[in-house]
């Protein structure tokens, strides 16, 4: 089952950014310029590292598409989508021969090689556009949630659930169990979770200090983007790649809960958590999608705009 959603063209997104910057004014222009520079840099580097199986992992077999099924004709799949983005995923990424600590650390460095890509540039563009569009609502949303006793009580656990020690500890337990019981598939899940969180943290912290946006509670200039949102969405995205949507839906719901919890806690603005969520998705995709078949959710360029495609895996 393939579901496609049409999105605005790049020209429309650019026009939106220009209008937003003009409307917002100069008060936070530095943040917008840096964010725009990040998007431009990703877009410039994308053609150099397009995430195609043939280019990234020539030693891996090509994806297999069953004959006689709808969409099995490569020529049909190539239009309007590229062949590598149209093929159906064959399942979770293959378990590597080594899942030890050395392989995990080495794999993290290798993962950054695949960070500049068309897919990631598109996800960054979507996240950046949404953050810019919602930026005028930052003050209003925080004013409505901060001081609201019901919202604060409901979302209070989010600060702990989405904290780095909680996520990294959970991933480490999965990894340790797999290693101790000599179950490479389990340790591989834990390894990818750890790598996704690590990549999310590196990207997030770099952006925090590059943008220097003040937190709404005035505690520091490390507001943009939200680390809690980025890490939990990275965790959920890596989990989906291994276990499928059946188990990932609760993880994404938890990630959304954690991201929202940063608002009544007065630690982040709405635009912070929106772009942080995009950073997490990028980190989770980068760690897992280059290992085997194309990711089940892809963003593709079409004449006049973009399309988000979700391919349901057969059981």
PyMOL commands that set and color helices and strands:
alter all, ss='L'
color gray80, all
select helices_A, chain A and resi 10-24+29-49+53-56+74-77+83-86+101-113+118-145+149-155+158-161+164-180+184-211+227-243+245-264+270-289
alter helices_A, ss='H'
color red, helices_A
select strands_A, chain A and resi 2-7+297-302+305-311
alter strands_A, ss='S'
color yellow, strands_A
deselect
rebuild
show_as cartoon
